[in-house]
Amino acid sequence: MAVELCLLLLLVCGSTVSEVQPLHKPPPGTLDFGFVPAKTYETNAYHEPGPIGILFRLVHSFLYLVQPNSFPQDLIKKLTQQKFGNVQGDYQKAIYYEIGFIVSAALGLLFVLLLPLVGLCFCMCRCCDNCGGEMHQRQKKNADCRRGCFATFLFVASLIISIGVLCAYAANQHLTSQVRGAKNLVHSNFKDLRIFLNDTPGQIDYLVSQYNTTKNKALSDLNNVGPLLGSRVQERFAKEVRPALDAALTMAGAIRETKEALENVSVSVEVLQEGTERLHSNLTDVKIHLSNTLSDSACSAAQAASTCNIIRNSLNQLNINANFSGLPGVSEQLAKVNDILKIDLSSLVQKGYAAFNDTPDLVLNQTRNILSDIKNLLDLIGSNITSFTQMLPVQKVLVDLTIYLTQSEAYVQDYFPLVEQYDFYRWLGCLILCCMVILILVFYYLGLLCGTCGYDKHASPTTRGCISNTGGNFLMAGVGFSFLFSWVLMITVVITFVTGGNVEKLVCEPFEDRTLFKVLDTPYLLNRHWRNYLSAIVLKNPDINLTFEEVYSDCKENKGIYTTLHLENLFNINEFLNISMYTEDVSLKIEHINVNLSNIVLLDEIGKRNLLDFSSSGIDGINFAAYLTEINKSVTKVDLLSFANDLEARADQLPKGALENALKGHANSIRMIHNQQVVPLEQAMSTLNQSIRLLQRTSSEFMVKVRNVISAVDAAQFLISNDASLVIIQETKKYMDMIIGYFEQYVEWVKESITMEVAACKPIANVIDTAVDIFLCSYVIDSVNTFWFGMGGCSIFLIPAIICAVKLSKYYRRMDTEDVYDDSVEQW
């Protein structure tokens, strides 16, 4: 019944772990499906016996000495298959394996038979005043030494017997306490099984519901097909398109810069031509005025003649140096550039940018119908999964098994008091056995106490005190009870030893090292027609390799029952829900995406013509050498400021008077001309120099740059027009891989969840561990073995205790007769 429930509960999960091999590479993004809801199981299938575990380990070591042989797998297999004894030597092997138990049991039975018989003979012998029955003690010199040795040996034997009875009593109490506490352990196992049943449907529903995560992510990417697919297509072309458009836009800026440079050249040349003419006129006037001043009679004086001559000779330096009137104009080139700029090349390039940047929107608009079909297909997949889940009779089987589990738990609860009652009888019987030994020990200890305390070494055997005599009587009473109880104790020891020891060696130890499972997994062992018994029961196919050891190990690791029981061999889920079939449909839909990028025009013919016109604007025909020749000259032949300062200095060499003042006035006039005319001319020359050099530097590259720009634009346009279909197919394939990858992630997640989380079968392993390892081995067998170990020790040491007690009682009891000191050997 439990198997059928597990199969039906996990049938829906199997749809996701069908034999679907990934057809695509996993997507870069990872979906978050969360954690499968699971409760923590309460049962801890591990038992720590506590301090008594030391005794358990001691008993295990003793059993290893008695039975060191390995587990007899072959004999067990033959016994299970009812073939034991068919081959000569099977009995010899069995006897060899059990030789330790056989010898020990034989000795125990010999003890049971002989000790009562010896006790009977001993009693009859003493009744005939033999065997120490005669109340007469011969005096010996070493009597005190003999008495002390017998008392010591008896005390040691009694002490060992006390330890043994304490071990037996502890084992008896431990078994009873564990049996009483087993009710909680059983209840915990039933609770875990109920959790296992109740949580499994919810876990399956969670796995199914997480399909919505996959669907929503796929729908989100489909709704963003423009930014995703369109951007990918755009990025593929961007490596060619963007540099071409950037170069065209740079060329448009270069045209504007060229126009500004031409305008600066034209204006600067005009300013320089006018300024140099005015400067030439003013300098001529200054020279005339200076000549007139130097013609004054004051210059004829001896002190001024040489100075005036020097000044007169330098007047030729007051003249312009650069001649801009002969420079060619650039009006023709400027006119052509102005005509070119009537067409806004930057605007045309921006239109190309806009057309290229609209690729995502273009993809979105051209895929609306296909995306609608894909969304409908995803909804269909989800509805199929939901409807298939609803078709399974999970709830009915769950209710039936829950009822069965409840009935089983009620059955256990009803019969558990009976188990406790029988355990009470067992406890009482074992307690009586312990009390038998304790009664013997009480007589021995009282005998030792009274005999030791009441003994008077000065008293003769016939005059010994009452206390000493009582001690001797106690010792003999202990001997009598030892003979009465010893055979009962040994029978109990033999029975529990043979039973508990063999269960420990044949069940508990093989279960611990899992050898027992290997025996159970032997082909054709439990059924001669089935190779694998478990797979035949669970999967109805004995050829499937499903072993007890594998199932137990997987459940021990808390793996999912679907993987543990190999339920994929029972149902062909592909017939119901085949994810690969749906992914193929999605792939076909996505492959039908066809995006047309032929409407994208990066730069039309007008823009290209505009670039070609610019390259033939004649800028490269400007006589840059003539311009640079004049620009490199100074405005005047001499620095006017230096000339004015020199003139003023020479005026200071003249005598004070009108000539000096006139020359200084001319110097000031020259400074004024420099500041008002030469400085503006120098600024105009600087502007002309920058503009003409810019034109010279760029004119040589215009043709090459224009050709490169047009070639780059044409190449990018050709790529869009001719290779777009191939690029779109490649990027669509990647886009499809990403969408399909979400389904593959879902499948892989479900597979992993089913393997490790869904219907984790830890409770099943806990039930086995609880029944065998904890209850049978740890609770029962370890306690039983410790009990017989303690009682066996007590029974064995009763023999030396009897001997010592009989010998010692002779020294404590009051004798009827006595004799003088005699060194002869005592006869009894």
C-alpha positions in Angstrom: 0.0 0.0 0.0 2.8 2.4 0.9 4.6 1.6 -2.3 1.5 2.4 -4.4 1.0 5.7 -2.6 4.6 6.7 -3.3 4.3 5.8 -6.9 1.2 7.8 -7.4 2.4 10.7 -5.4 5.6 11.0 -7.5 4.0 10.2 -10.8 3.6 13.9 -11.6 7.1 14.6 -10.6 8.4 12.1 -13.0 7.3 14.2 -15.9 10.1 16.5 -15.1 12.8 13.9 -14.8 12.0 12.1 -18.0 14.8 11.2 -20.4 15.1 14.6 -21.8 18.6 15.5 -22.8 19.5 19.2 -22.9 19.4 20.4 -26.5 20.8 23.9 -25.8 23.4 25.5 -23.7 22.2 26.8 -20.3 21.2 30.4 -20.3 23.4 33.0 -18.5 20.7 33.9 -16.1 19.7 31.6 -13.2 16.1 31.3 -12.1 15.4 31.2 -8.4 12.8 28.6 -7.6 13.1 28.9 -3.9 13.2 26.0 -1.5 10.9 23.0 -1.6 8.8 23.2 1.6 9.8 20.4 4.0 9.3 19.8 7.7 11.9 18.4 10.0 11.5 14.8 11.0 11.4 14.3 14.7 12.9 10.8 15.1 16.6 10.6 15.9 17.4 7.0 15.1 20.4 6.9 17.2 20.7 5.5 20.7 23.4 6.3 23.2 23.1 3.8 26.1 25.0 5.9 28.6 27.3 4.5 31.3 25.9 1.0 30.8 27.4 1.2 27.3 30.8 0.2 28.9 29.2 -3.1 29.9 27.7 -3.5 26.4 31.1 -3.1 24.8 32.6 -5.6 27.3 30.0 -8.1 26.4 30.7 -7.5 22.7 34.3 -8.2 23.3 33.5 -11.4 25.1 31.2 -12.5 22.3 34.0 -11.9 19.9 36.3 -14.2 21.9 33.6 -16.8 21.9 32.7 -16.3 18.3 35.4 -14.6 16.2 34.2 -16.0 12.9 32.9 -13.8 10.1 29.2 -13.7 9.2 28.3 -17.1 7.4 26.7 -15.6 4.3 26.7 -18.9 2.4 25.1 -20.9 5.2 22.4 -18.2 5.7 21.7 -18.2 1.9 21.4 -22.0 1.8 19.2 -22.0 4.9 16.9 -19.4 3.4 16.7 -21.3 0.1 16.1 -24.5 2.1 19.2 -26.0 0.6 21.1 -26.4 3.8 22.5 -29.9 4.1 22.3 -30.7 0.4 26.1 -30.4 0.2 28.3 -32.5 2.4 30.1 -30.2 4.8 27.3 -27.7 5.5 26.9 -29.1 9.0 30.6 -29.1 9.6 30.7 -25.4 8.6 27.7 -24.6 10.9 29.4 -26.5 13.8 32.7 -24.7 13.1 30.9 -21.3 13.1 28.9 -22.1 16.3 31.7 -24.0 18.1 32.2 -21.2 20.6 28.5 -21.2 21.5 28.3 -25.0 21.5 31.3 -25.4 23.9 30.1 -22.7 26.2 26.5 -24.1 26.2 27.8 -27.6 26.8 29.8 -26.4 29.8 26.8 -24.5 31.1 24.6 -27.7 30.8 27.3 -29.7 32.5 27.2 -27.1 35.3 23.4 -27.5 35.5 23.6 -31.3 35.7 26.6 -31.7 38.0 26.3 -28.9 40.6 22.9 -30.1 41.9 24.2 -33.7 41.9 27.3 -32.6 43.7 25.2 -30.6 46.2 23.0 -33.7 46.9 26.1 -35.9 47.4 27.7 -33.3 49.6 24.5 -33.0 51.7 24.3 -36.8 52.2 28.0 -37.0 52.9 27.7 -34.4 55.7 24.7 -36.1 57.1 27.0 -39.1 57.7 29.4 -36.9 59.6 31.7 -36.8 56.6 32.8 -34.0 54.3 33.1 -31.7 57.3 29.9 -32.7 58.8 31.5 -34.0 62.0 31.4 -31.3 64.7 35.0 -31.9 65.6 38.0 -29.7 64.6 41.6 -30.8 65.0 43.9 -28.0 66.1 46.7 -27.0 63.7 49.5 -24.5 63.9 48.5 -22.7 60.7 44.8 -22.5 61.5 44.9 -18.7 61.6 46.6 -18.5 58.3 44.1 -20.9 56.7 41.2 -19.2 58.2 42.4 -15.8 56.9 43.0 -17.2 53.4 39.6 -18.8 53.2 38.0 -15.6 54.4 39.9 -13.5 51.9 39.1 -15.9 49.0 35.4 -16.0 50.0 35.2 -12.2 50.2 36.8 -11.7 46.8 34.5 -14.3 45.3 31.5 -12.6 46.9 32.7 -9.3 45.7 32.9 -10.6 42.1 29.5 -12.2 42.5 28.2 -8.8 43.7 29.6 -7.0 40.7 28.0 -9.6 38.5 24.6 -9.3 40.1 24.8 -5.5 39.9 25.5 -5.8 36.1 22.6 -8.2 35.7 20.3 -5.9 37.7 21.4 -2.8 35.8 20.8 -4.6 32.5 17.3 -5.7 33.7 16.4 -2.2 34.8 17.8 -0.8 31.5 15.7 -3.1 29.4 12.6 -2.2 31.3 13.2 1.5 31.2 13.9 1.4 27.5 10.8 -0.7 26.7 8.7 1.9 28.6 10.3 4.7 26.7 9.9 2.9 23.4 6.3 4.2 23.3 7.6 7.7 22.6 10.0 6.4 20.0 7.2 4.5 18.2 5.0 7.5 18.3 7.8 9.6 16.9 8.2 7.2 14.0 4.5 7.2 13.2 4.5 11.0 13.4 7.4 11.2 10.9 5.5 8.8 8.6 2.5 11.0 8.8 4.6 14.0 8.0 6.1 12.1 5.1 2.6 11.3 3.7 1.1 14.7 4.3 4.0 16.8 3.0 4.6 14.9 -0.2 1.5 16.2 -2.1 2.4 19.8 -1.0 5.9 19.4 -2.3 4.6 18.1 -5.6 2.2 21.0 -5.9 5.2 23.3 -5.2 7.2 21.8 -8.0 4.3 22.2 -10.4 3.6 25.7 -9.3 7.2 26.7 -9.9 6.5 26.2 -13.6 4.9 29.7 -13.3 8.4 31.1 -12.4 9.7 29.6 -15.6 6.8 30.8 -17.6 6.8 34.3 -16.1 10.5 34.7 -16.8 10.0 33.5 -20.4 7.1 35.9 -20.8 9.1 38.7 -19.4 11.9 38.1 -21.9 9.3 37.7 -24.7 7.7 41.0 -23.8 11.2 42.5 -23.9 12.1 40.9 -27.2 12.9 44.4 -28.5 15.6 45.2 -25.9 16.8 41.6 -25.8 16.8 40.3 -29.3 16.8 43.8 -31.0 19.7 45.0 -28.8 21.7 41.9 -29.6 21.2 42.4 -33.4 22.0 46.0 -32.9 25.2 45.2 -31.1 26.3 42.9 -33.8 26.0 45.7 -36.4 27.2 48.4 -34.0 30.8 47.4 -34.5 30.6 48.6 -38.1 27.8 51.1 -38.0 28.7 53.3 -35.1 32.3 54.0 -36.2 31.0 54.8 -39.7 28.4 57.2 -38.5 30.8 58.7 -35.9 33.3 59.4 -38.7 30.5 61.0 -40.9 29.4 63.1 -37.9 33.1 64.1 -37.3 33.3 65.1 -41.0 30.2 67.3 -40.6 32.0 69.1 -37.7 35.1 69.4 -39.9 33.1 71.2 -42.6 31.9 73.7 -40.1 35.4 74.2 -38.7 36.7 74.7 -42.3 34.0 77.4 -42.9 35.0 79.2 -39.7 38.7 79.0 -40.7 38.0 80.4 -44.2 35.9 83.2 -42.7 38.8 84.0 -40.3 41.3 84.0 -43.2 39.1 86.3 -45.3 38.4 88.7 -42.5 42.0 88.7 -41.2 43.4 89.4 -44.7 41.1 92.3 -45.2 41.9 93.7 -41.7 45.6 93.3 -42.4 45.5 95.0 -45.8 43.6 98.0 -44.5 45.7 98.2 -41.3 49.0 98.0 -43.1 48.0 100.8 -45.5 47.0 103.1 -42.6 50.2 102.1 -40.7 52.3 102.9 -43.7 50.7 106.3 -44.0 51.2 107.2 -40.3 54.8 106.0 -40.3 55.5 108.2 -43.4 54.1 111.2 -41.5 56.2 110.4 -38.5 59.3 110.2 -40.7 58.5 113.6 -42.3 57.9 115.2 -39.0 61.1 113.8 -37.6 63.1 115.0 -40.7 61.7 118.5 -40.2 62.7 118.4 -36.5 66.1 117.2 -37.3 66.5 120.0 -39.9 66.3 122.6 -37.1 69.3 124.7 -36.5 69.7 123.2 -33.0 70.9 120.0 -34.7 73.8 122.0 -36.2 75.4 122.6 -32.8 78.4 120.6 -32.0 76.8 118.8 -29.1 73.7 117.6 -31.0 75.1 117.0 -34.5 76.2 113.5 -34.0 73.0 112.5 -32.2 70.8 114.1 -34.9 72.8 112.3 -37.6 72.3 108.9 -35.9 68.5 109.6 -35.6 68.4 110.8 -39.2 70.1 107.6 -40.5 67.6 105.4 -38.6 64.5 107.0 -40.1 64.5 104.4 -42.9 63.5 101.7 -40.4 60.2 103.3 -39.8 58.4 101.3 -42.5 56.1 98.3 -42.8 57.7 94.9 -43.4 54.8 92.6 -44.4 52.8 93.2 -47.5 49.3 91.6 -47.4 48.0 93.3 -50.4 49.3 90.7 -52.8 47.7 87.6 -51.0 45.1 85.6 -52.9 41.6 85.6 -51.5 39.5 82.6 -50.3 36.1 83.9 -51.2 35.6 81.2 -53.9 36.4 78.4 -51.5 34.2 80.1 -48.8 31.3 80.3 -51.2 31.5 76.7 -52.1 31.7 75.6 -48.4 28.7 77.9 -47.7 26.8 76.1 -50.5 27.8 72.7 -48.9 26.5 73.8 -45.5 23.1 74.6 -46.9 22.6 70.8 -46.5 22.7 69.9 -42.8 25.0 66.8 -42.9 24.8 66.4 -39.1 21.0 66.1 -39.3 21.4 63.4 -42.0 23.8 61.5 -39.8 21.5 61.8 -36.8 18.7 60.3 -38.9 21.0 57.4 -39.6 21.6 57.0 -35.9 17.9 57.2 -35.1 17.1 54.6 -37.8 19.8 52.3 -36.4 18.8 52.9 -32.7 15.2 52.0 -33.6 16.2 48.4 -34.2 14.7 47.1 -30.9 11.4 48.7 -31.7 11.5 47.4 -35.2 12.1 43.9 -33.9 9.3 44.3 -31.4 6.8 45.5 -34.0 7.6 42.7 -36.4 7.3 39.9 -33.8 4.0 40.8 -32.2 2.0 38.0 -33.8 4.7 35.3 -33.2 5.1 36.3 -29.5 1.3 36.0 -29.0 1.5 32.4 -30.3 4.4 31.6 -28.0 2.5 33.1 -25.0 -0.5 30.9 -25.8 1.7 27.9 -26.0 3.2 28.6 -22.6 -0.2 28.9 -21.1 -1.2 25.6 -22.7 1.9 23.9 -21.1 0.9 25.2 -17.7 -2.7 24.1 -18.1 -1.6 20.6 -19.2 0.6 20.2 -16.2 -2.2 21.4 -13.8 -4.8 19.2 -15.5 -2.5 16.1 -15.4 -1.9 16.7 -11.7 -5.6 16.8 -11.0 -6.1 13.5 -12.9 -4.0 11.6 -10.4 -5.8 9.9 -7.5 -3.2 11.2 -5.0 -5.7 12.4 -2.4 -7.7 9.1 -2.5 -4.6 7.0 -2.0 -3.3 9.4 0.6 -6.5 9.1 2.6 -6.4 5.3 2.4 -2.8 5.1 3.5 -3.4 7.6 6.3 -6.2 5.4 7.5 -4.0 2.4 7.3 -1.3 4.2 9.2 -3.7 5.4 11.9 -5.0 1.8 12.3 -1.4 0.5 12.6 -0.7 3.2 15.2 -3.8 2.3 17.1 -2.9 -1.4 17.0 0.5 -0.6 18.4 -1.0 1.5 21.1 -3.5 -1.1 22.0 -1.0 -3.9 22.3 1.8 -1.9 23.8 0.3 -2.3 27.3 0.5 -6.0 26.8 4.1 -5.7 25.8 4.7 -3.7 29.0 2.8 -6.3 31.0 5.0 -9.2 29.7 8.0 -7.1 30.1 7.0 -6.7 33.8 6.8 -10.4 34.1 10.2 -10.7 32.6 11.5 -8.0 34.9 10.1 -9.7 37.9 11.6 -13.1 36.9 15.0 -11.5 36.4 14.6 -9.7 39.6 13.9 -12.9 41.4 17.0 -14.4 39.9 19.0 -11.5 41.2 17.4 -11.8 44.6 18.5 -15.5 44.7 22.0 -14.4 44.2 21.6 -11.5 46.6 20.3 -13.9 49.2 23.3 -16.1 48.9 25.5 -13.0 49.1 23.7 -11.8 52.2 24.5 -15.2 53.9 28.1 -15.0 52.8 28.6 -11.4 53.9 26.8 -12.0 57.2 28.8 -15.1 57.8 32.0 -13.2 57.1 30.9 -10.3 59.3 29.7 -12.4 62.2 32.6 -14.9 62.0 35.2 -12.3 61.7 33.8 -10.0 64.5 32.9 -12.9 66.8 35.9 -15.0 66.4 38.1 -15.3 69.5 41.4 -16.9 68.9 41.9 -17.7 72.6 38.7 -19.7 72.6 38.7 -23.4 71.9 36.5 -24.9 69.2 34.0 -26.1 71.8 33.9 -22.7 73.5 33.5 -20.4 70.5 31.0 -17.6 70.9 27.5 -17.3 69.7 28.3 -14.7 67.1 31.1 -16.7 65.6 28.9 -19.8 65.5 26.1 -17.8 63.8 28.6 -16.7 61.2 29.5 -20.2 60.4 25.8 -21.2 60.2 25.3 -18.2 57.7 28.1 -19.5 55.6 26.6 -23.0 55.4 23.2 -21.5 54.7 24.8 -19.7 51.8 26.3 -22.9 50.6 22.9 -24.6 50.7 21.2 -21.9 48.8 24.0 -21.9 46.3 23.4 -25.6 45.5 19.6 -24.9 45.4 19.7 -21.9 43.0 22.8 -22.4 40.9 21.3 -24.7 38.4 18.3 -22.3 37.9 20.7 -19.5 37.3 22.8 -21.4 34.9 19.8 -22.7 32.9 18.8 -19.0 32.5 22.3 -18.1 31.5 22.6 -20.8 28.9 19.3 -20.0 27.3 19.8 -16.2 27.1 23.5 -16.7 26.1 22.7 -18.9 23.1 19.7 -16.8 22.1 21.2 -13.3 22.7 24.7 -14.2 21.4 23.4 -15.6 18.2 21.1 -12.7 17.5 24.0 -10.3 18.2 26.3 -12.2 15.8 23.7 -13.1 13.1 21.5 -10.0 13.1 22.9 -7.0 14.9 26.5 -7.1 13.7 25.6 -7.9 10.1 23.0 -5.1 10.2 25.5 -2.6 11.4 28.0 -3.4 8.7 25.2 -3.9 6.2 26.3 -7.5 5.4 22.7 -8.5 6.2 21.5 -6.4 3.3 24.0 -8.0 0.9 22.5 -11.4 1.9 19.0 -10.2 1.3 20.1 -8.8 -2.1 21.3 -12.2 -3.3 19.6 -13.0 -6.6 16.8 -15.6 -6.3 17.2 -15.8 -2.5 13.7 -14.9 -1.3 12.0 -16.1 -4.4 13.5 -18.6 -6.8 11.8 -17.0 -9.8 12.8 -13.4 -9.0 16.4 -12.1 -9.5 15.7 -9.0 -7.5 13.0 -9.5 -4.9 12.5 -5.8 -4.0 12.2 -4.6 -7.6 9.7 -7.4 -8.3 7.6 -6.3 -5.3 7.8 -2.5 -6.0 8.3 -2.2 -9.7 6.8 -5.5 -10.8 10.1 -6.2 -12.7 12.6 -8.5 -11.0 15.3 -7.6 -13.6 15.7 -4.1 -12.4 18.7 -3.7 -10.1 16.9 -2.4 -6.9 18.6 -3.7 -3.8 17.7 -3.5 -0.1 21.1 -2.0 0.7 20.7 0.7 -1.9 17.3 1.6 -0.7 18.3 1.7 2.9 21.5 3.8 2.1 19.5 6.3 0.1 16.8 6.6 2.7 19.6 6.9 5.4 20.9 9.9 3.4 17.3 11.3 3.2 17.1 11.1 -0.6 13.8 11.3 -2.4 11.8 8.1 -2.7 11.5 8.6 -6.5 15.2 8.1 -6.9 15.5 5.6 -4.1 12.9 3.2 -5.6 13.8 3.9 -9.2 10.2 4.8 -9.9 11.2 6.1 -13.4 11.2 2.4 -14.5 7.6 2.1 -13.6 5.9 4.9 -15.5 6.6 6.4 -18.9 5.9 10.0 -18.1 6.8 11.2 -21.6 3.5 10.0 -22.8 1.7 12.5 -20.5 4.0 15.4 -20.1 7.0 15.7 -22.5 8.9 18.9 -21.8 11.0 18.3 -24.9 7.9 18.3 -27.1 6.9 21.7 -25.7 10.4 23.1 -26.0 10.4 22.0 -29.6 7.2 23.9 -30.3 8.6 27.0 -28.6 11.8 26.6 -30.7 9.7 26.4 -33.9 7.8 29.4 -33.0 10.9 31.4 -32.2 12.6 30.3 -35.4 9.8 31.9 -37.4 10.9 35.3 -36.2 11.9 37.2 -39.3 13.0 40.8 -38.8 13.5 43.0 -41.9 16.1 45.7 -41.4 16.1 46.9 -45.1 14.4 50.2 -44.1 17.5 51.3 -42.1 19.4 53.9 -44.1 22.5 55.2 -42.5 23.4 58.0 -44.9 21.4 58.8 -48.0 22.9 59.9 -51.4 22.4 63.6 -50.5 24.7 63.2 -47.6 27.3 61.4 -49.6 27.1 64.0 -52.4 27.6 66.6 -49.8 30.8 65.0 -48.6 32.1 64.7 -52.1 31.4 68.3 -52.8 33.3 69.3 -49.7 36.3 67.3 -50.9 36.3 69.2 -54.2 35.7 72.7 -52.7 39.2 73.8 -53.7 40.6 74.3 -50.3 43.7 72.4 -51.2 44.3 74.9 -54.0 44.9 77.8 -51.6 48.5 79.3 -51.8 49.4 78.5 -48.3 53.1 79.3 -48.9 52.3 82.9 -49.8 50.3 83.3 -46.6 52.8 81.7 -44.4 55.6 83.8 -45.9 53.9 87.1 -45.0 52.6 85.7 -41.7 56.2 84.8 -40.7 57.3 88.5 -41.2 57.0 91.2 -38.6 54.5 94.0 -39.2 57.3 96.7 -39.2 60.9 96.5 -40.1 61.8 97.7 -36.6 60.1 97.2 -33.2 58.4 100.6 -32.8 58.6 100.5 -29.0 62.3 99.8 -29.1 62.7 102.6 -31.7 60.7 105.0 -29.5 62.7 104.1 -26.4 65.9 104.6 -28.3 64.7 107.9 -29.7 63.8 109.1 -26.3 67.2 108.0 -24.9 69.0 110.0 -27.5 66.8 113.0 -26.9 68.0 112.9 -23.3 71.6 113.2 -24.6 70.8 116.5 -26.2 70.9 119.8 -24.4 67.7 120.9 -22.7 65.4 122.7 -25.0 62.9 122.6 -27.8 64.8 119.9 -29.8 64.8 117.5 -26.9 61.1 118.1 -26.3 60.2 117.7 -29.9 62.1 114.4 -30.2 60.3 113.0 -27.1 57.0 114.1 -28.6 57.8 112.1 -31.7 58.7 109.1 -29.5 55.4 109.2 -27.9 53.7 109.4 -31.2 55.5 106.2 -32.3 54.4 104.4 -29.1 50.9 105.4 -29.8 51.1 104.1 -33.4 52.4 100.8 -32.0 49.7 100.4 -29.5 46.8 101.5 -31.7 47.8 99.9 -35.0 50.6 97.4 -34.7 49.2 95.4 -31.8 45.8 94.8 -33.6 47.6 93.9 -36.7 49.7 91.3 -34.8 46.5 89.8 -33.4 45.0 89.6 -36.8 48.1 87.9 -38.1 47.9 85.4 -35.2 44.3 84.6 -36.1 45.3 84.3 -39.8 48.2 82.1 -38.8 46.0 79.6 -36.9 43.3 79.5 -39.6 45.7 79.1 -42.5 47.7 76.4 -40.8 44.4 74.5 -39.9 43.4 74.7 -43.5 46.8 73.5 -44.6 46.8 70.6 -42.2 43.3 69.4 -43.0 43.2 70.1 -46.8 45.7 67.3 -47.5 43.5 64.8 -45.6 40.1 65.8 -46.9 40.0 63.6 -49.9 41.3 60.5 -48.1 39.0 61.1 -45.1 35.9 61.7 -47.2 36.6 58.5 -49.2 37.1 56.5 -46.0 33.9 57.9 -44.5 31.9 57.1 -47.5 33.5 53.6 -47.8 32.7 52.9 -44.1 29.1 54.0 -44.4 28.7 52.0 -47.6 30.2 48.9 -45.9 28.0 49.2 -42.9 25.0 49.7 -45.1 25.9 46.7 -47.2 26.3 44.6 -44.0 22.8 45.6 -42.9 21.3 45.1 -46.3 23.0 41.7 -47.1 24.1 40.1 -43.8 21.1 41.1 -41.7 19.3 37.9 -42.3 22.2 35.8 -41.1 22.9 37.9 -38.1 19.2 37.8 -37.2 19.1 34.0 -37.5 22.2 33.7 -35.2 20.9 36.1 -32.6 17.4 34.5 -32.8 19.0 31.2 -32.1 20.8 32.6 -29.0 17.6 34.2 -27.9 15.8 30.9 -28.4 18.5 29.1 -26.4 17.9 31.6 -23.6 14.1 31.0 -23.5 14.5 27.2 -23.8 17.2 27.3 -21.2 14.6 28.4 -18.6 12.7 25.2 -19.2 15.9 23.2 -18.9 16.7 25.0 -15.6 13.2 24.0 -14.4 13.7 20.4 -15.4 17.2 20.2 -13.7 15.8 21.9 -10.6 12.9 19.4 -10.4 15.3 16.5 -10.9 17.5 17.7 -8.1 14.6 18.4 -5.8 13.0 15.0 -6.4 16.4 13.3 -5.8 17.1 15.1 -2.5 14.0 16.9 -1.2 10.7 15.6 -2.4 9.3 12.7 -0.4 12.6 12.3 1.5 12.4 8.8 2.8 14.4 9.3 6.0 11.4 8.0 8.0 11.6 4.6 6.3 15.2 4.2 7.3 14.3 5.5 10.8 11.6 2.8 11.1 14.2 0.1 10.2 16.8 1.5 12.5 14.3 1.8 15.3 13.0 -1.7 14.9 16.4 -3.5 14.4 19.3 -1.3 15.6 17.6 0.5 18.5 14.8 -1.7 19.9 16.0 -5.2 19.0 19.8 -4.8 19.3 20.4 -1.8 21.6 17.4 -2.2 23.9 16.7 -6.0 24.0 19.8 -7.9 22.9 22.4 -5.7 24.6 20.5 -5.8 27.8 19.9 -9.6 27.6 23.5 -10.2 26.8 24.6 -8.1 29.7 22.2 -9.9 32.0 23.5 -13.4 31.2 27.1 -12.0 31.3 26.5 -10.8 34.9 24.5 -13.9 36.0 27.0 -16.2 34.3 29.8 -14.6 36.3 27.8 -15.0 39.5 27.1 -18.7 38.7 30.7 -19.5 38.0 32.1 -17.8 41.1 29.6 -19.6 43.2 31.8 -22.7 43.0 34.9 -21.2 44.7 32.6 -19.4 47.0 31.0 -22.7 48.1 34.4 -24.3 48.7 35.7 -21.4 50.7 32.5 -21.1 52.7 32.5 -24.7 53.7 36.2 -24.6 54.7 35.7 -21.3 56.5 32.6 -22.3 58.4 34.7 -25.0 60.3 36.6 -22.1 61.9 33.6 -20.2 63.0 31.1 -22.8 64.2 31.2 -24.2 67.7 32.4 -27.8 67.8 31.0 -30.6 70.0 34.4 -32.1 70.7 38.0 -31.1 70.6 41.4 -32.5 71.1 44.8 -31.4 71.9 47.1 -29.8 69.4 47.6 -32.1 66.5 49.8 -31.4 63.5 48.2 -34.1 61.4 46.1 -33.4 58.3 42.4 -32.8 58.9 40.1 -35.4 57.4 36.6 -34.6 56.4 
